[in-house]
Amino acid sequence: MLPPTPAPRSPRVTVVIGGVAGGMSAATRLRRLDEEREIIVIERSSAVSFANCGLPYHVSGVIAERDDLSLQTPDRLAERFRLEVRVRHEAVAIDRAEQTVEVRSLASGQVETLHYDELVLAPGAAPRRPSDVAAGAPLHTLRTLDDLDRIMSRLDEAPAGNAVVIGGGYIGLEMADNLARRGLTTTLVQRGGQLLAALDEEMAAPVADHLAAHGVALRLGRTVHHVAVDHVRLDDGTRLAADLVVAAMGVVPETRLAARAGLAVGPSGGIVVDRSHRTSDPAIFAVGDAVEQRDAVDGSPRLVPLAGLANRHGRAAADAIVGRAASARPALGTAIIDVAGLTVASVGWTERTARERGRTVRVIHSHPLSHAGYYPGASPMSLKLVVDAANDLMLGAQAIGTDGVDKRIDVIATAMGAGMTASSLAELELAYAPQFGQAKDPVNQLGYIAENLAAGTDRVIQWHELDAALAEGAVLLDVRGEAQLDEGRIPGARWLPVERLRAAHTEFAGRRIVVHCRVGQGAHTAARLLDALGHDVVNLDGGFLTWRDGMHARGLARSGQAAEAAAAEAAA
Ligand SMILES: Cc1cc2nc3c(=O)[nH]c(=O)nc-3n(C[C@H](O)[C@H](O)[C@H](O)COP(=O)(O)OP(=O)(O)OC[C@H]3O[C@@H](n4cnc5c(N)ncnc54)[C@H](O)[C@@H]3O)c2cc1C
């Protein structure tokens, strides 16, 4: 007798909710790993796999063709990956006991129930919006191609009008820059005195100047109280004419579906996942902006809405679904933005975060050239490294400039990810030719400074510690060359170039000496000399340039606070 024919095994079904960065990475990776299963992607908007990071650049025409932002279509995904992609469909409920998800067609309103063996949640994050918005107000957010289409048709109606952008984070700055490039009179409103919370204040101050110089009016320290049909009213009563208002006030993870299904949501507000991106239900995975991630520095829960991470999560979830080992790495939050031609990048913690979390830090500012100064086209940049004084490990870094910023932050991010110490940046062997870098690359230079600080060879104070040092009786020596004095002076500083120190140093016997130069390097030489001559000497970290940026930041913060106080008084 023949053995009974086994019943044909029906393929497993994986449903993916959200068809962009994390969701589409999960779906396509899963197909590459498993040809058999059914993969259904549910997407609320009318497009999948679009380039959300490129959306702001279509506003100005830098990305001229709207279709270039659409990386895939449902038809192509069906042909190439055998994915069943349903756009304009919204997942509205999950029944975990039955392993089903209810999906509503936005076109017909019909609701269908889909069975899943595994469910991947990749719903992203929702933009915050102002609370008081009049009916018919031209308020927009930017998250999807549909949002972009609405903004573009509004711009067609008001081609040379007034735009107000609410929020000074990455998307707010990109939108303000691109709206100004398009020719709109653009104002950016930001609560508090600083743009870009991922930076410390002295690093952010030049970004504000740069944006203002490129035609974006800044209203720092202001909040939007009301969005009307043709204007925006600020907390101090100011009215800003507005044909277009873009809310870029940050995002909140899309957790409604998960929370209603009883999945665990963490203290940061994101869906809790384990290292293979499994939620509190083993059949449900979650990826991207919607999930709570682990901070790479201290393992604490945090939200990190960035594209690279969402893609990485999608891949990891697909691996876990087919039984491959997947272990999500914690998030460093490495980010970069172009602001009107200025590149701004950061990784890890700011000095502010490190101090708030009780770390004793060593902070290094430097102002190197992007490549060898003798080769044409070298441009200055500002770097900041935040180091844990307890173990010399890097906590974070920030960089701004017009050239070479991306590679320095990426090298530092790689070194941080590998657990290297700050001093060991000195040992990195980086590609060099004069048009690309320096024989002692700016990253190596940070390592040299870190070594000197760790060894106690150099001692520094920060720009925000200078006033206290002077109040305690320290003398401030400016050791710059004469030609550099035109850039400005620090009040109370005595000019004494390095070459004259040997002759004059006895005047300062018994007093602490703070030395400063333009960027910190000449002052290091001066500090070594004064130390050898028996003085108690510290170097003003980052020199005049960092001090100037710090003072400017304080000015911005003060005017922001004054604006807030005046508004509060007016309201009382
Ligand atoms: C304008 C802009 C610029 C950006 N620039 C950068 C950048 O330069 N660098 C960077 O690293 N990151 C950038 N980001 C962030 C980056 O795009 C996100 O981190 C990334 O897209 C997150 O991927 P995700 O899959 O979690 O969510 P998304 O890519 O947002 O995809 C989620 C999708 O899920 C859909 N969805 C939600 N709920 C449901 C539901 N119930 N049913 C069906 N579908 C649903 C949504 O319609 C959405 O299309 C930018 C974001 C924006 C908006």
The ligand as an ORCA input file, in Angstrom:
! r2SCAN-3c Opt
* xyz 0 1
  C      10.291     64.959      5.550
  C      11.125     63.912      6.219
  C      12.504     63.926      6.071
  C      13.284     62.972      6.694
  N      14.637     62.997      6.511
  C      15.390     62.047      7.081
  C      16.782     61.986      6.839
  O      17.322     62.791      6.069
  N      17.505     61.021      7.464
  C      16.922     60.102      8.284
  O      17.625     59.232      8.814
  N      15.609     60.113      8.501
  C      14.829     61.054      7.932
  N      13.491     61.053      8.134
  C      12.909     60.043      9.032
  C      12.685     58.738      8.295
  O      11.975     58.986      7.135
  C      11.942     57.791      9.213
  O      12.737     57.548     10.329
  C      11.619     56.481      8.534
  O      10.874     56.674      7.369
  C      10.832     55.607      9.490
  O      10.441     54.441      8.843
  P       9.130     53.678      9.313
  O       8.986     52.511      8.397
  O       9.152     53.456     10.757
  O       7.950     54.720      9.047
  P       7.516     55.409      7.698
  O       8.605     55.387      6.718
  O       6.937     56.726      8.083
  O       6.365     54.482      7.155
  C       5.207     54.245      7.918
  C       4.042     54.064      6.971
  O       3.023     53.405      7.677
  C       1.788     53.861      7.206
  N       0.770     53.553      8.235
  C       0.700     54.039      9.492
  N      -0.315     53.494     10.160
  C      -0.919     52.642      9.301
  C      -2.044     51.794      9.401
  N      -2.743     51.683     10.529
  N      -2.380     51.065      8.320
  C      -1.665     51.157      7.163
  N      -0.605     51.954      7.015
  C      -0.239     52.663      8.070
  C       1.992     55.335      6.970
  O       1.094     55.822      6.011
  C       3.445     55.377      6.516
  O       3.534     55.521      5.106
  C      12.675     61.993      7.498
  C      11.283     61.968      7.652
  C      10.515     62.907      6.999
  C       9.037     62.858      7.166
*
